[in-house]
Each structure stands twice: as structure tokens, then as C-alpha cells.
Amino acid sequence: MTLMLTSVACVAEAEIVLAGGADVIDCKDASRGALGALPLADISAIVAAVAGRRPVSAVVELSHDPELARRAIEEAAALGVAFVKFALPATPDAEALIEALAPLAQRMRLVSVLFADLGPDLELLPRLARAGFAGALLDTAHKGKGRLLEHFDIGALSAFVERCHALGLEAGLAGSLEAPDVPRLLVTGAEVLGFRGALCAGHDRKNAIDAQAVALIRDLIPGGPTRSDAKGARLAANVDWSLVVGRGYLESRERSREIDHIFVRDLVIPVEIGAYDFERGRTQRVRFNVDVDVTRVSAGGDDMRNVFSYDVIMDAIKMILASGHIEMVETIAERLAELVLRHERVQGVNVQVEKLDVAPGAVGVRIRRERQAETAKVHHLFPGLPDAEPKS
């Protein structure tokens, strides 16, 4: 399950995102840059206001001096935050600092932030894992100069997440993320998506947080805790998960089975593909045609909640091709169908993959895959969802 991390600067903002269903409340001063730390008194006030209803994290501005760095982290952790996040200096002494913080990592959760727009050294990830860090978060340092996806494409982000997981690190993604980015990033399997600007009035990260913007992002991320409705009432917490996938209810699907057909047609990409030796080390033109059957959320309205973006299909193709040489078009087709079907609104997908350089025409494969019964798929799609509580 992917969690929604929201950065707040005060108790009032914490209350808004808490009511809106945020999974993690992050203490950060957005007016002081990408990782501006709040005063300890403000962090303490936010922790007290949240009162254990959600995990709270805190940003620490890390000194190059190991002793000062340790002290800053310990002071923040002592306030009762669930984890502390900070950026390591982009200098040769980063490794020495990681080693110096290793004893702290054994008794508190530390998350290192790497900046996608500053040429991050991903070789630090194994060192973070060996030191016992809890996770790594890929962010952007210069807000307003490009979203995360403009610095790392979906294949690179997926590879980052996979590498973190292989090392036993939790992975987070942030960096001027917007609503349309959410469905694209969910398929990476990151544990956390972090937001600030997208939650604020006018999408200006220095403005106050807007409740409607929080609700939009919350609704785009499957799962998560309950949130308050417009009148302040809590939405039902005891959900029968056998009847739910993500945040959509089967009852409503059965009541209204409006289906949209989203497609990508005649997309031609050079691909390293083929089982023969002569096909290795070179690319061939491969054409993709993909049609996706998607359950419509509502009857109309210009709202991101209603949209299943074709970017999701193209991102899935890029993720598969980023893995390197593939021997068979059937492999690509099966992986592509599997990735697209991870989205809970997708009911079925047609995938056609053709090699264009083998014969005068085209050769390839066409497959049709459909969603399995919802009750069998809930925990496969969203591992970590609670089991249904016995009904009284």
C-alpha cells in the first residue's frame, strides 16, 4: 500500500490534513526551501495536536559535523515523531556521516532524502541500508524548476524503488508532485508519496493548505485511513474489505457499469528484443496497441478522479523496456497487461505487440486479460489492507 505524506507547518494545517485522511503528517517549513526545519516547539505542538492519530515525521537540517547532526536528530526524535528525515551533504564526507549516524539508526527511524535534480549518488543506498536506515526518499531541491518526473522518468523511478526494496529500504517519492502524477507513480510500488504544493491554495507551497486539494490527492491514492466528510462526520472505519478494492465499492460498480475505453494506438518504440543471438545488442521497431476498459467513477465533471490517464499505459511500457533485453513479445504483452490491471478501476485490457523489422509486414501477439473476482484480488492488489472484522 502506498501512503500519503503531507508536509505541514503548523497545528492548523495538521488538523486539515488529518481530517482529509493523510497517512503521515510531516513537519516542515516550506518557506525555507525543500527541507526547511520547523522550530522544535512547533514540532512538539503538532505532535501533541495529532495525539497519535497518525504518524508524525520531522525534517532536520543536517550539519556536516557528526556530533551536531546527531544532536539535532536526537532532539527531534525526543519529541515523539515516528521518523526523522534529512538530506545528506553532497560532499565526500557523506559516507562518514552515514557511519556516524548508524548507532542512532538502531533505535530510531531515519530517512535520507536524495535530490533528483542535483544528480543524486544512488550508490549511497547500500551504505544507508548497512547503517540501518529505514528508508530513502527521492525529492527535488529546487521547487518550481521541474517536477520529479521531469528529472527521473518512470523507468528510473521504478528502478530506484526496486533497488531500495532489494536493500531492505522503504522508498518514498516527492518533488512538486501534482494530481496527474499520482496514478503514474502508484505502479512503482513506493511506500510513500509526499505532497506539499499540490495541497496548497493556488498550488503554491508557501500558501495555506486547502482542504479540497487534500481530498483530491487522498481520493487518487487507494486505501488509507478514513477521512471526514464535508460536514465533519467520520467516514465508516469498519469496512468489509471483501467488498472493497482501493477506495471504490463493488456495490456502486454493479449499480452503474459505465465503461470508458482508454487506448494507445500505433506507438512505435525501438526495443532490445529477440531470442536469437543476432538480435542481441541491437534494437528493433516494436508497435504497441493497447485498449483498456475502465470503470467510470461518476457521470461527468472535469475532475481528476474521473480520469484514467493514457500516461499510465505508456509508463507501464517504459517500465518494462527499462529492464533491458527481452526475448519474446509475449513476455512484454503479459507484463504490460499485469501492470495495467494493478489499477483498481481497470476491468480488462487488450494488448497487441508487433515486431516490424522481421518480415515485410508485422508479426506479434494479441492478448486479452480481465480482472479476476474482486474478493480474490483485494490483498494481491493492495497488500497490507486489514482483513474484514467479524460482523456482529
N, C-alpha and C positions, 0 to 999 in steps of 0.2 A: 504494500500500500504506500502511496506517495502522500507525504504530509505537506500541509500548507503552513509555511513560516511567514509571519508578518512582523515587520520592523516597526516599533512604536517608540515615541519619545517622551510619553507622559502617561499618567494614570488614565486620563480621559480617553486617549487613543487605545489603550489596552482594553478598556471596557467595551469600546466599539468593536474591536476585532474579536474579543471574547464572545460577545453576543452574536457576531457574524459567523462563528464556527471555526475560527483559526485553530490549527492544531498546536502550533508553537508560537509563543509571543516573545519576540526578540527585542531587547533593549538596545537602542542605537540612536545617536544624534545625527540625523540625515543632513543637518545644516553644516556639518563639519566634514563632509566627504563620504566616501564609500564605507568607511569603517570608523566613524566618529564615535567615541565612547561617551556615554552619559555619566554624570557625576554619580558617585556611589549612593548618595542619598536618594537620587531619583530612581535608581535601580531598586533600592530597598523598598521604596514606596510602591513601585509596580509589582514587585514580588508579593508584598502584603495585600495589595488590592486583588490580584489574581487568586491568591489564597489556595493554591494547589489545584485549581480547576483545570489548568493546562500547564505544561512545562514552560518555563521561562528560561531564555538564554540571554547572555550579555556579551557585548563587544568589548574587547580590551585593546587599547593601543599599546603595542608591544615595544619595549625598549630593546636596543641591541645589547644592553648589559644584562646578562643572565639573572643576576640577583634581583635587579629591578623588575625584570619580566616576571620572575616567579612571584614576587611580592604583589604585583598588580593582579595576576591571575588568582592568587590565593584570596586577596581582598574581595574580588568579585564573587568567587565561589562561596565565600563565607556568608554571603547574603542569601543563599538558598537557591541559586539558579541551577537548572538542570545541566547546563553545559556552558562553557566559555569558548568564544571563537575569536580569532585574531589572525592577522596576516603576518607571516614570517618576513623578515627583511630579504630583499632580493640581492643579497650580498653573500660572499663566500662564508661568512660566519653563521649562515642559516643552519647548516648541519650541526655546528657546535651548540647552537641554541636549542635545536630539537633534542639533542642528547641531554642538555641541562634540564629540559622540561620533562624528561622521561619519568623521573620519580613522581611528579605531580600527576602524570597521566595514569598512574596505577591507582589513584584514589579519587580522581575526578575526570569528567568527560571533557576532552579538549578537541576542538575542531579547528583545523588550519584552513585559512582562506587563500586561494590562489587566484590571481587575476588574469583572465583570458586575454585581455588587451595589452598585457605587459610581457608577453612571451613567457608564460609560466614554466618553471622547471618541473616537469612531471616526474623526473627521476627522484624527487623528494618523497613521492608517495611511498615507496618501500621503506624509507627511513622513518616516515611517520608511523607506519604500521609496526615496525620493530620497536619504536619508542612507546607503543601502546596508545597512540591517539585514537579517538573514537571515530573520527571521520575527516573528510576533506570537502570543501565547498568551492566550486568554481564560480567566480563572480567577475564583475568588471570594475575597474578602478575609476575610470573617467565616465561618469554618468552624462548622458546626452551626446556621447560620441560613438554610439552604436550599441545595439542590444547584444546579448550574449551570442545569439545565433548569427550575428554578423562577424563575429571573431572566431567562433568554432562552429563548423557545420554539424548537422545532426549525426553524421557518422563519427566525427571526432568526439562529440559529447557522449555518444553511446560507448565509444571505446574508453573514455575517461571513467564512466560509471562501471563498466565491466572490469577495468583494471583495479579500481577501488575495491570492488566486491571480491576479486581474486585475492586481494591482500588482506581481506577482513575488515576493510574500512567502509563506513557508511558514506554515501555520496550525496552531495547537495548541488543544486544548480540555481543561480541567481544572476542578476545583472540586467536591470531595466527590462525585465520580462513584462510582456503585455498579454492580454486575454487570448489573442490568437496563438500565442506561443504554447499555451498550456497543453492542448491535446497533442501537439507535436512532441513535447518533452516528456509526456507521461510514458511513452513507449520506451524511453531509455532505461526505465526501472530505477531512477534516482529515488532515494528515500525522502528527500526534501526538495521542494521548490520554494524559493524565497522571493518575497514581494515587498516593495515599498511604493514606488512611483505609481504603479497601476492601481493602488488602493487610495490614492490621494485625489483631492479635488483638482480637476484640470490635468490630472496625471503629472503634476509637479510634486516631486518627492519632498519638497520643503513645505508644501501646504498641509493642511489638516487632513486626516483620514476621513474618507467618505463611506458611509455605511452601505450604500448601494453598490459602490465599486467593490467592496469586500464581498458582498453577496454574490456578485457576478463571478469573481475568481473562485469562491467557495463552491459554487454550483458546477464549475467546469472541472473540478477535481473530485473523482469518485471517492466515496467513503467519507471518513472523517466524523467528528463528533456532531451532535445535533446543534442547531442554532435557533435563535429566537425568530419568530415571525414578525411581521410589521407591527403587531400590537404588543410585542414583548413576550408573548407566550412561548414556552419551550416546545419545540417540535418533539414528537414521540421518540423516546430513548430506547424503549424495549421493542426493537424491530425484529420481525421474523425474517431472518436473513435467507431463508429458503424461498422467500417471495421477492427478494430484492437483488438487483445487481447494480453496484455503484450507488447512484442516487435516483435511479429510475424504478418504478414499480410495475410489476407484471400486470397488475390489475388494469392500470391505465393503458398498457400496451394492448391488452386483449380487447379493451373497450374501443380503442381507436388505433387501427393498424395502418395508419398513413405511412407510406414508404417513399423516401426520396432515393433517387438513383444518382450517385456521385461517380464521375468517371474521369479517367485519364486515358487519352487516346493517342496512339501513334507517337509515343515517346521513344526516341531512338538514342541509345547511350552506348559508347564503346565499353565493352566488358571483357575482362580476362576470363574466358570460358572455353571449355573443351576437354575431353578425356584423352585425346591424342597428344603425343609428345610435341608434335609440330605446332600445336595450339597453345602451348605454354610460352610465357614471356611475350605475348602479343595480345592485342585486343581485337575483338570482332564486334560489328554492329549488332545490337540486340534491340528489338522493338517490343515495347510493353503496351498492352491494352488491359485496363483494369476497370471493372464495373462493381460498385459497392452498393448494396441495399441497406439503407439506413432508416431506422425508425425516427419519424418526426416527433420532436418534443412538444410543439404546440402548433396551432393552426396558422400562425403568422407572426409578424413583428420583426423589426430589424434588431435582432438580439443574437449575440454570440452563442447563447445556449441552444439556439435552433440549428446551428451550423456544424456540419461535419466537413472539415476543410480538405480539399484535394491535396493540400500540402502534406497531410498525414500519409497519403498514398505514396507520394514522391519521396518523402522522408524514409518510409519503410524500404523503398527500393535502394536508396542511398546507403542505408544501414547495412543491408545485405551485401551490396557490392563492395563496401569498405572492408569486408573481411578478407579480401584477396581472391585468388583464383578459385573458380567454381567449375566443377566438371560438367554438370548437366543442367539444362534449362528446367527440368522437372524439380531440381533442388531449389532453384530460385522461385519457381511458382509456389511450391509448398511453403517455403519460408515467408513469402510475401503474404499469402493467404492467412497464415498463422498470426503474423504481426498485425494485420488489419483487423482480424477478428478479436484481438485483445480489447478493442474499444466496445464498450457495453451496448452501444446503440446499433452496431453493425449486426445485421441478421444473416447476410450471405455475401459472398464475393466471387466474381468470375475473374480469373487471371489467365491472360494469354501472353506467352513469352516466345518470341521468334528470333532465330538466328538468320541474319540477312546475307551473310557472306559465304554460305556453304553451297548454295545452288542458285540457279538463275532466279528462282522465286524466293520463298521463305519456308523454313522448317521450324517446328517448335511444338509447343504443347498448350492445351487449353484445359483448365480445371475449374470446377465449381465446388466451393466449400461453404457449409452453412453452420450457424451457431448450434451447438448441442443444447439439450434441455437445460434451461436456466438453473434449475436446482442442482444439477451436476457440475455446473461451471462456476458457481459463486466463488469458491475458495481457490479455484485454479486461476481465475482472472484477478482476484484481489486477495492474495494470501495475507492473513492477519486479521481478516474480519472476524468478529466474535461469532460464536455459534449461537443459534437461537436459544433463548431462555425458555424453559418449560412453561407452557401456558397453564394458568390456574383454572 
